[in-house]
Amino acid sequence: MGFFKDIKAGERYRVQLRAEFFNIFNRVNFKDTTSSVVDGLANLNQRTFGTLRNALDPRIGQLAVKVFF
């Protein structure tokens, strides 16, 4: 999701303020649990099979300023 605001700075120039957010609702995205694959099939005999132990990055935001001339 992104937001931006254009601001005129004189006749020729324009400044843009931007805010961009990834995973804004902070939904959990778990990593793939089938990291040990043998012949295209997951190793079902592992002790940790089916457990979700890691997740991808949480909510991320970035701010930016662009100058158009």
PDB file with one MODEL, atoms N, CA, C and O in Angstrom:
MODEL        1
ATOM      1  N   MET A   1       0.853  -1.145   0.000  1.00  0.00           N
ATOM      2  CA  MET A   1       0.000   0.000   0.000  1.00  0.00           C
ATOM      3  C   MET A   1       0.904   1.213   0.000  1.00  0.00           C
ATOM      4  O   MET A   1       1.916   1.248   0.699  1.00  0.00           O
ATOM      5  N   GLY A   2       0.540   2.183  -0.771  1.00  0.00           N
ATOM      6  CA  GLY A   2       1.360   3.368  -0.859  1.00  0.00           C
ATOM      7  C   GLY A   2       0.528   4.639  -0.848  1.00  0.00           C
ATOM      8  O   GLY A   2      -0.613   4.668  -1.307  1.00  0.00           O
ATOM      9  N   PHE A   3       1.127   5.674  -0.316  1.00  0.00           N
ATOM     10  CA  PHE A   3       0.517   6.992  -0.290  1.00  0.00           C
ATOM     11  C   PHE A   3       1.540   7.972  -0.838  1.00  0.00           C
ATOM     12  O   PHE A   3       2.740   7.823  -0.607  1.00  0.00           O
ATOM     13  N   PHE A   4       1.059   8.982  -1.570  1.00  0.00           N
ATOM     14  CA  PHE A   4       1.977  10.020  -2.014  1.00  0.00           C
ATOM     15  C   PHE A   4       1.260  11.347  -2.102  1.00  0.00           C
ATOM     16  O   PHE A   4       0.040  11.413  -2.252  1.00  0.00           O
ATOM     17  N   LYS A   5       2.058  12.418  -2.003  1.00  0.00           N
ATOM     18  CA  LYS A   5       1.543  13.776  -2.066  1.00  0.00           C
ATOM     19  C   LYS A   5       2.478  14.579  -2.943  1.00  0.00           C
ATOM     20  O   LYS A   5       3.679  14.649  -2.681  1.00  0.00           O
ATOM     21  N   ASP A   6       1.923  15.197  -4.000  1.00  0.00           N
ATOM     22  CA  ASP A   6       2.699  16.069  -4.883  1.00  0.00           C
ATOM     23  C   ASP A   6       2.596  17.507  -4.386  1.00  0.00           C
ATOM     24  O   ASP A   6       1.513  17.990  -4.056  1.00  0.00           O
ATOM     25  N   ILE A   7       3.742  18.179  -4.341  1.00  0.00           N
ATOM     26  CA  ILE A   7       3.800  19.571  -3.904  1.00  0.00           C
ATOM     27  C   ILE A   7       4.531  20.359  -4.980  1.00  0.00           C
ATOM     28  O   ILE A   7       5.654  20.018  -5.351  1.00  0.00           O
ATOM     29  N   LYS A   8       3.896  21.407  -5.477  1.00  0.00           N
ATOM     30  CA  LYS A   8       4.564  22.263  -6.470  1.00  0.00           C
ATOM     31  C   LYS A   8       5.586  23.140  -5.764  1.00  0.00           C
ATOM     32  O   LYS A   8       5.307  23.721  -4.715  1.00  0.00           O
ATOM     33  N   ALA A   9       6.756  23.224  -6.345  1.00  0.00           N
ATOM     34  CA  ALA A   9       7.836  24.060  -5.811  1.00  0.00           C
ATOM     35  C   ALA A   9       8.283  24.985  -6.933  1.00  0.00           C
ATOM     36  O   ALA A   9       9.304  24.748  -7.579  1.00  0.00           O
ATOM     37  N   GLY A  10       7.524  26.019  -7.153  1.00  0.00           N
ATOM     38  CA  GLY A  10       7.818  26.932  -8.251  1.00  0.00           C
ATOM     39  C   GLY A  10       7.085  26.508  -9.508  1.00  0.00           C
ATOM     40  O   GLY A  10       6.224  25.629  -9.477  1.00  0.00           O
ATOM     41  N   GLU A  11       7.438  27.147 -10.618  1.00  0.00           N
ATOM     42  CA  GLU A  11       6.754  26.870 -11.884  1.00  0.00           C
ATOM     43  C   GLU A  11       7.188  25.540 -12.498  1.00  0.00           C
ATOM     44  O   GLU A  11       6.385  24.834 -13.108  1.00  0.00           O
ATOM     45  N   ARG A  12       8.455  25.215 -12.330  1.00  0.00           N
ATOM     46  CA  ARG A  12       9.022  24.060 -13.014  1.00  0.00           C
ATOM     47  C   ARG A  12       9.219  22.824 -12.153  1.00  0.00           C
ATOM     48  O   ARG A  12       9.230  21.707 -12.669  1.00  0.00           O
ATOM     49  N   TYR A  13       9.372  23.005 -10.886  1.00  0.00           N
ATOM     50  CA  TYR A  13       9.770  21.907 -10.004  1.00  0.00           C
ATOM     51  C   TYR A  13       8.572  21.352  -9.244  1.00  0.00           C
ATOM     52  O   TYR A  13       7.583  22.039  -8.993  1.00  0.00           O
ATOM     53  N   ARG A  14       8.705  20.096  -8.895  1.00  0.00           N
ATOM     54  CA  ARG A  14       7.674  19.407  -8.124  1.00  0.00           C
ATOM     55  C   ARG A  14       8.361  18.445  -7.163  1.00  0.00           C
ATOM     56  O   ARG A  14       9.330  17.780  -7.526  1.00  0.00           O
ATOM     57  N   VAL A  15       7.860  18.378  -5.951  1.00  0.00           N
ATOM     58  CA  VAL A  15       8.395  17.478  -4.926  1.00  0.00           C
ATOM     59  C   VAL A  15       7.300  16.475  -4.590  1.00  0.00           C
ATOM     60  O   VAL A  15       6.138  16.843  -4.418  1.00  0.00           O
ATOM     61  N   GLN A  16       7.677  15.222  -4.500  1.00  0.00           N
ATOM     62  CA  GLN A  16       6.715  14.181  -4.171  1.00  0.00           C
ATOM     63  C   GLN A  16       7.162  13.485  -2.889  1.00  0.00           C
ATOM     64  O   GLN A  16       8.283  12.985  -2.797  1.00  0.00           O
ATOM     65  N   LEU A  17       6.272  13.460  -1.906  1.00  0.00           N
ATOM     66  CA  LEU A  17       6.507  12.741  -0.662  1.00  0.00           C
ATOM     67  C   LEU A  17       5.786  11.404  -0.770  1.00  0.00           C
ATOM     68  O   LEU A  17       4.607  11.358  -1.120  1.00  0.00           O
ATOM     69  N   ARG A  18       6.493  10.316  -0.469  1.00  0.00           N
ATOM     70  CA  ARG A  18       5.912   8.976  -0.621  1.00  0.00           C
ATOM     71  C   ARG A  18       6.085   8.178   0.664  1.00  0.00           C
ATOM     72  O   ARG A  18       7.087   8.302   1.367  1.00  0.00           O
ATOM     73  N   ALA A  19       5.086   7.360   0.947  1.00  0.00           N
ATOM     74  CA  ALA A  19       5.155   6.386   2.037  1.00  0.00           C
ATOM     75  C   ALA A  19       4.624   5.076   1.478  1.00  0.00           C
ATOM     76  O   ALA A  19       3.504   5.026   0.969  1.00  0.00           O
ATOM     77  N   GLU A  20       5.414   4.022   1.569  1.00  0.00           N
ATOM     78  CA  GLU A  20       5.029   2.715   1.043  1.00  0.00           C
ATOM     79  C   GLU A  20       5.160   1.681   2.153  1.00  0.00           C
ATOM     80  O   GLU A  20       6.122   1.687   2.921  1.00  0.00           O
ATOM     81  N   PHE A  21       4.168   0.790   2.220  1.00  0.00           N
ATOM     82  CA  PHE A  21       4.125  -0.220   3.263  1.00  0.00           C
ATOM     83  C   PHE A  21       3.906  -1.584   2.640  1.00  0.00           C
ATOM     84  O   PHE A  21       3.097  -1.741   1.726  1.00  0.00           O
ATOM     85  N   PHE A  22       4.636  -2.571   3.143  1.00  0.00           N
ATOM     86  CA  PHE A  22       4.487  -3.952   2.709  1.00  0.00           C
ATOM     87  C   PHE A  22       3.995  -4.750   3.909  1.00  0.00           C
ATOM     88  O   PHE A  22       4.475  -4.554   5.025  1.00  0.00           O
ATOM     89  N   ASN A  23       3.052  -5.636   3.688  1.00  0.00           N
ATOM     90  CA  ASN A  23       2.438  -6.427   4.750  1.00  0.00           C
ATOM     91  C   ASN A  23       1.831  -5.499   5.803  1.00  0.00           C
ATOM     92  O   ASN A  23       2.057  -5.670   7.001  1.00  0.00           O
ATOM     93  N   ILE A  24       1.060  -4.520   5.341  1.00  0.00           N
ATOM     94  CA  ILE A  24       0.528  -3.471   6.217  1.00  0.00           C
ATOM     95  C   ILE A  24      -0.401  -4.017   7.294  1.00  0.00           C
ATOM     96  O   ILE A  24      -0.479  -3.441   8.379  1.00  0.00           O
ATOM     97  N   PHE A  25      -1.103  -5.106   7.026  1.00  0.00           N
ATOM     98  CA  PHE A  25      -2.008  -5.669   8.007  1.00  0.00           C
ATOM     99  C   PHE A  25      -1.310  -6.663   8.930  1.00  0.00           C
ATOM    100  O   PHE A  25      -1.948  -7.304   9.766  1.00  0.00           O
ATOM    101  N   ASN A  26       0.023  -6.784   8.767  1.00  0.00           N
ATOM    102  CA  ASN A  26       0.881  -7.619   9.609  1.00  0.00           C
ATOM    103  C   ASN A  26       0.406  -9.074   9.647  1.00  0.00           C
ATOM    104  O   ASN A  26       0.367  -9.696  10.709  1.00  0.00           O
ATOM    105  N   ARG A  27       0.051  -9.598   8.494  1.00  0.00           N
ATOM    106  CA  ARG A  27      -0.355 -10.997   8.375  1.00  0.00           C
ATOM    107  C   ARG A  27       0.899 -11.872   8.397  1.00  0.00           C
ATOM    108  O   ARG A  27       1.900 -11.546   7.759  1.00  0.00           O
ATOM    109  N   VAL A  28       0.843 -12.955   9.114  1.00  0.00           N
ATOM    110  CA  VAL A  28       2.009 -13.834   9.243  1.00  0.00           C
ATOM    111  C   VAL A  28       2.197 -14.618   7.952  1.00  0.00           C
ATOM    112  O   VAL A  28       1.257 -15.238   7.455  1.00  0.00           O
ATOM    113  N   ASN A  29       3.407 -14.592   7.410  1.00  0.00           N
ATOM    114  CA  ASN A  29       3.771 -15.364   6.227  1.00  0.00           C
ATOM    115  C   ASN A  29       4.866 -16.340   6.647  1.00  0.00           C
ATOM    116  O   ASN A  29       6.030 -15.961   6.778  1.00  0.00           O
ATOM    117  N   PHE A  30       4.482 -17.600   6.856  1.00  0.00           N
ATOM    118  CA  PHE A  30       5.435 -18.594   7.316  1.00  0.00           C
ATOM    119  C   PHE A  30       6.352 -19.045   6.189  1.00  0.00           C
ATOM    120  O   PHE A  30       5.958 -19.063   5.023  1.00  0.00           O
ATOM    121  N   LYS A  31       7.579 -19.409   6.547  1.00  0.00           N
ATOM    122  CA  LYS A  31       8.527 -19.942   5.577  1.00  0.00           C
ATOM    123  C   LYS A  31       8.126 -21.353   5.192  1.00  0.00           C
ATOM    124  O   LYS A  31       7.387 -22.022   5.914  1.00  0.00           O
ATOM    125  N   ASP A  32       8.619 -21.797   4.049  1.00  0.00           N
ATOM    126  CA  ASP A  32       8.332 -23.147   3.563  1.00  0.00           C
ATOM    127  C   ASP A  32       8.964 -24.174   4.489  1.00  0.00           C
ATOM    128  O   ASP A  32      10.144 -24.072   4.822  1.00  0.00           O
ATOM    129  N   THR A  33       8.182 -25.162   4.905  1.00  0.00           N
ATOM    130  CA  THR A  33       8.696 -26.184   5.828  1.00  0.00           C
ATOM    131  C   THR A  33       9.317 -27.367   5.106  1.00  0.00           C
ATOM    132  O   THR A  33       9.933 -28.219   5.746  1.00  0.00           O
ATOM    133  N   THR A  34       9.171 -27.439   3.800  1.00  0.00           N
ATOM    134  CA  THR A  34       9.712 -28.582   3.048  1.00  0.00           C
ATOM    135  C   THR A  34      11.097 -28.251   2.512  1.00  0.00           C
ATOM    136  O   THR A  34      11.354 -28.377   1.315  1.00  0.00           O
ATOM    137  N   SER A  35      11.993 -27.822   3.411  1.00  0.00           N
ATOM    138  CA  SER A  35      13.340 -27.455   2.970  1.00  0.00           C
ATOM    139  C   SER A  35      14.195 -28.682   2.657  1.00  0.00           C
ATOM    140  O   SER A  35      15.153 -28.580   1.890  1.00  0.00           O
ATOM    141  N   SER A  36      13.870 -29.831   3.231  1.00  0.00           N
ATOM    142  CA  SER A  36      14.621 -31.049   2.924  1.00  0.00           C
ATOM    143  C   SER A  36      13.755 -31.923   2.028  1.00  0.00           C
ATOM    144  O   SER A  36      12.875 -32.644   2.497  1.00  0.00           O
ATOM    145  N   VAL A  37      14.020 -31.845   0.747  1.00  0.00           N
ATOM    146  CA  VAL A  37      13.227 -32.579  -0.235  1.00  0.00           C
ATOM    147  C   VAL A  37      14.097 -33.673  -0.840  1.00  0.00           C
ATOM    148  O   VAL A  37      15.223 -33.426  -1.272  1.00  0.00           O
ATOM    149  N   VAL A  38      13.555 -34.879  -0.860  1.00  0.00           N
ATOM    150  CA  VAL A  38      14.267 -36.015  -1.446  1.00  0.00           C
ATOM    151  C   VAL A  38      13.409 -36.544  -2.592  1.00  0.00           C
ATOM    152  O   VAL A  38      12.283 -36.990  -2.374  1.00  0.00           O
ATOM    153  N   ASP A  39      13.933 -36.494  -3.796  1.00  0.00           N
ATOM    154  CA  ASP A  39      13.231 -36.963  -4.995  1.00  0.00           C
ATOM    155  C   ASP A  39      11.855 -36.313  -5.161  1.00  0.00           C
ATOM    156  O   ASP A  39      10.900 -36.976  -5.566  1.00  0.00           O
ATOM    157  N   GLY A  40      11.753 -35.037  -4.854  1.00  0.00           N
ATOM    158  CA  GLY A  40      10.501 -34.319  -5.034  1.00  0.00           C
ATOM    159  C   GLY A  40       9.496 -34.497  -3.918  1.00  0.00           C
ATOM    160  O   GLY A  40       8.435 -33.873  -3.955  1.00  0.00           O
ATOM    161  N   LEU A  41       9.786 -35.321  -2.930  1.00  0.00           N
ATOM    162  CA  LEU A  41       8.868 -35.533  -1.804  1.00  0.00           C
ATOM    163  C   LEU A  41       9.515 -35.048  -0.517  1.00  0.00           C
ATOM    164  O   LEU A  41      10.722 -35.204  -0.328  1.00  0.00           O
ATOM    165  N   ALA A  42       8.726 -34.466   0.359  1.00  0.00           N
ATOM    166  CA  ALA A  42       9.249 -34.008   1.638  1.00  0.00           C
ATOM    167  C   ALA A  42       9.616 -35.224   2.495  1.00  0.00           C
ATOM    168  O   ALA A  42       8.972 -36.270   2.418  1.00  0.00           O
ATOM    169  N   ASN A  43      10.639 -35.070   3.293  1.00  0.00           N
ATOM    170  CA  ASN A  43      11.065 -36.145   4.193  1.00  0.00           C
ATOM    171  C   ASN A  43      10.070 -36.229   5.355  1.00  0.00           C
ATOM    172  O   ASN A  43      10.107 -35.394   6.259  1.00  0.00           O
ATOM    173  N   LEU A  44       9.189 -37.220   5.338  1.00  0.00           N
ATOM    174  CA  LEU A  44       8.120 -37.345   6.328  1.00  0.00           C
ATOM    175  C   LEU A  44       8.594 -37.924   7.649  1.00  0.00           C
ATOM    176  O   LEU A  44       7.841 -37.943   8.623  1.00  0.00           O
ATOM    177  N   ASN A  45       9.820 -38.393   7.695  1.00  0.00           N
ATOM    178  CA  ASN A  45      10.307 -39.053   8.907  1.00  0.00           C
ATOM    179  C   ASN A  45      11.044 -38.114   9.848  1.00  0.00           C
ATOM    180  O   ASN A  45      11.549 -38.560  10.878  1.00  0.00           O
ATOM    181  N   GLN A  46      11.119 -36.849   9.531  1.00  0.00           N
ATOM    182  CA  GLN A  46      11.793 -35.916  10.420  1.00  0.00           C
ATOM    183  C   GLN A  46      10.950 -35.646  11.657  1.00  0.00           C
ATOM    184  O   GLN A  46       9.722 -35.702  11.604  1.00  0.00           O
ATOM    185  N   ARG A  47      11.617 -35.352  12.773  1.00  0.00           N
ATOM    186  CA  ARG A  47      10.900 -35.016  14.001  1.00  0.00           C
ATOM    187  C   ARG A  47      10.114 -33.721  13.860  1.00  0.00           C
ATOM    188  O   ARG A  47       9.046 -33.576  14.455  1.00  0.00           O
ATOM    189  N   THR A  48      10.626 -32.791  13.088  1.00  0.00           N
ATOM    190  CA  THR A  48      10.009 -31.466  12.992  1.00  0.00           C
ATOM    191  C   THR A  48       9.073 -31.350  11.796  1.00  0.00           C
ATOM    192  O   THR A  48       8.709 -30.236  11.420  1.00  0.00           O
ATOM    193  N   PHE A  49       8.677 -32.449  11.194  1.00  0.00           N
ATOM    194  CA  PHE A  49       7.797 -32.380  10.026  1.00  0.00           C
ATOM    195  C   PHE A  49       6.469 -31.722  10.406  1.00  0.00           C
ATOM    196  O   PHE A  49       5.826 -32.109  11.382  1.00  0.00           O
ATOM    197  N   GLY A  50       6.076 -30.734   9.628  1.00  0.00           N
ATOM    198  CA  GLY A  50       4.792 -30.072   9.827  1.00  0.00           C
ATOM    199  C   GLY A  50       4.797 -28.944  10.830  1.00  0.00           C
ATOM    200  O   GLY A  50       3.770 -28.293  11.021  1.00  0.00           O
ATOM    201  N   THR A  51       5.922 -28.690  11.477  1.00  0.00           N
ATOM    202  CA  THR A  51       5.959 -27.575  12.424  1.00  0.00           C
ATOM    203  C   THR A  51       6.460 -26.333  11.712  1.00  0.00           C
ATOM    204  O   THR A  51       7.379 -26.398  10.895  1.00  0.00           O
ATOM    205  N   LEU A  52       5.854 -25.214  12.026  1.00  0.00           N
ATOM    206  CA  LEU A  52       6.238 -23.936  11.446  1.00  0.00           C
ATOM    207  C   LEU A  52       7.084 -23.195  12.466  1.00  0.00           C
ATOM    208  O   LEU A  52       6.587 -22.767  13.508  1.00  0.00           O
ATOM    209  N   ARG A  53       8.363 -23.047  12.159  1.00  0.00           N
ATOM    210  CA  ARG A  53       9.287 -22.495  13.134  1.00  0.00           C
ATOM    211  C   ARG A  53       9.794 -21.108  12.749  1.00  0.00           C
ATOM    212  O   ARG A  53      10.320 -20.398  13.606  1.00  0.00           O
ATOM    213  N   ASN A  54       9.655 -20.706  11.502  1.00  0.00           N
ATOM    214  CA  ASN A  54      10.179 -19.416  11.051  1.00  0.00           C
ATOM    215  C   ASN A  54       9.121 -18.695  10.227  1.00  0.00           C
ATOM    216  O   ASN A  54       8.242 -19.319   9.633  1.00  0.00           O
ATOM    217  N   ALA A  55       9.221 -17.383  10.202  1.00  0.00           N
ATOM    218  CA  ALA A  55       8.306 -16.569   9.403  1.00  0.00           C
ATOM    219  C   ALA A  55       9.115 -15.569   8.590  1.00  0.00           C
ATOM    220  O   ALA A  55      10.264 -15.271   8.915  1.00  0.00           O
ATOM    221  N   LEU A  56       8.504 -15.060   7.537  1.00  0.00           N
ATOM    222  CA  LEU A  56       9.143 -14.030   6.718  1.00  0.00           C
ATOM    223  C   LEU A  56       9.067 -12.691   7.444  1.00  0.00           C
ATOM    224  O   LEU A  56       8.555 -12.606   8.561  1.00  0.00           O
ATOM    225  N   ASP A  57       9.576 -11.662   6.807  1.00  0.00           N
ATOM    226  CA  ASP A  57       9.637 -10.340   7.434  1.00  0.00           C
ATOM    227  C   ASP A  57       8.259  -9.827   7.832  1.00  0.00           C
ATOM    228  O   ASP A  57       7.284 -10.041   7.112  1.00  0.00           O
ATOM    229  N   PRO A  58       8.175  -9.153   8.975  1.00  0.00           N
ATOM    230  CA  PRO A  58       6.902  -8.565   9.390  1.00  0.00           C
ATOM    231  C   PRO A  58       6.631  -7.280   8.611  1.00  0.00           C
ATOM    232  O   PRO A  58       7.197  -7.072   7.538  1.00  0.00           O
ATOM    233  N   ARG A  59       5.804  -6.454   9.127  1.00  0.00           N
ATOM    234  CA  ARG A  59       5.437  -5.197   8.470  1.00  0.00           C
ATOM    235  C   ARG A  59       6.688  -4.372   8.165  1.00  0.00           C
ATOM    236  O   ARG A  59       7.566  -4.220   9.014  1.00  0.00           O
ATOM    237  N   ILE A  60       6.754  -3.850   6.958  1.00  0.00           N
ATOM    238  CA  ILE A  60       7.889  -3.043   6.514  1.00  0.00           C
ATOM    239  C   ILE A  60       7.348  -1.742   5.933  1.00  0.00           C
ATOM    240  O   ILE A  60       6.366  -1.754   5.190  1.00  0.00           O
ATOM    241  N   GLY A  61       7.977  -0.626   6.265  1.00  0.00           N
ATOM    242  CA  GLY A  61       7.577   0.660   5.721  1.00  0.00           C
ATOM    243  C   GLY A  61       8.787   1.418   5.216  1.00  0.00           C
ATOM    244  O   GLY A  61       9.894   1.256   5.729  1.00  0.00           O
ATOM    245  N   GLN A  62       8.567   2.245   4.209  1.00  0.00           N
ATOM    246  CA  GLN A  62       9.658   3.075   3.714  1.00  0.00           C
ATOM    247  C   GLN A  62       9.110   4.434   3.324  1.00  0.00           C
ATOM    248  O   GLN A  62       7.984   4.556   2.841  1.00  0.00           O
ATOM    249  N   LEU A  63       9.922   5.446   3.542  1.00  0.00           N
ATOM    250  CA  LEU A  63       9.574   6.821   3.198  1.00  0.00           C
ATOM    251  C   LEU A  63      10.538   7.306   2.132  1.00  0.00           C
ATOM    252  O   LEU A  63      11.706   6.918   2.114  1.00  0.00           O
ATOM    253  N   ALA A  64      10.039   8.165   1.238  1.00  0.00           N
ATOM    254  CA  ALA A  64      10.907   8.664   0.169  1.00  0.00           C
ATOM    255  C   ALA A  64      10.471  10.075  -0.214  1.00  0.00           C
ATOM    256  O   ALA A  64       9.327  10.479  -0.008  1.00  0.00           O
ATOM    257  N   VAL A  65      11.418  10.796  -0.774  1.00  0.00           N
ATOM    258  CA  VAL A  65      11.166  12.134  -1.325  1.00  0.00           C
ATOM    259  C   VAL A  65      11.725  12.145  -2.727  1.00  0.00           C
ATOM    260  O   VAL A  65      12.896  11.828  -2.935  1.00  0.00           O
ATOM    261  N   LYS A  66      10.892  12.510  -3.697  1.00  0.00           N
ATOM    262  CA  LYS A  66      11.330  12.624  -5.095  1.00  0.00           C
ATOM    263  C   LYS A  66      11.260  14.083  -5.510  1.00  0.00           C
ATOM    264  O   LYS A  66      10.340  14.810  -5.135  1.00  0.00           O
ATOM    265  N   VAL A  67      12.242  14.493  -6.285  1.00  0.00           N
ATOM    266  CA  VAL A  67      12.242  15.856  -6.827  1.00  0.00           C
ATOM    267  C   VAL A  67      12.202  15.736  -8.343  1.00  0.00           C
ATOM    268  O   VAL A  67      13.087  15.130  -8.947  1.00  0.00           O
ATOM    269  N   PHE A  68      11.179  16.309  -8.954  1.00  0.00           N
ATOM    270  CA  PHE A  68      11.038  16.309 -10.414  1.00  0.00           C
ATOM    271  C   PHE A  68      11.447  17.683 -10.923  1.00  0.00           C
ATOM    272  O   PHE A  68      11.024  18.709 -10.391  1.00  0.00           O
ATOM    273  N   PHE A  69      12.281  17.687 -11.966  1.00  0.00           N
ATOM    274  CA  PHE A  69      12.684  18.964 -12.563  1.00  0.00           C
ATOM    275  C   PHE A  69      12.747  18.838 -14.049  1.00  0.00           C
ATOM    276  O   PHE A  69      13.068  19.806 -14.738  1.00  0.00           O
TER     277      PHE A  69
ENDMDL
END
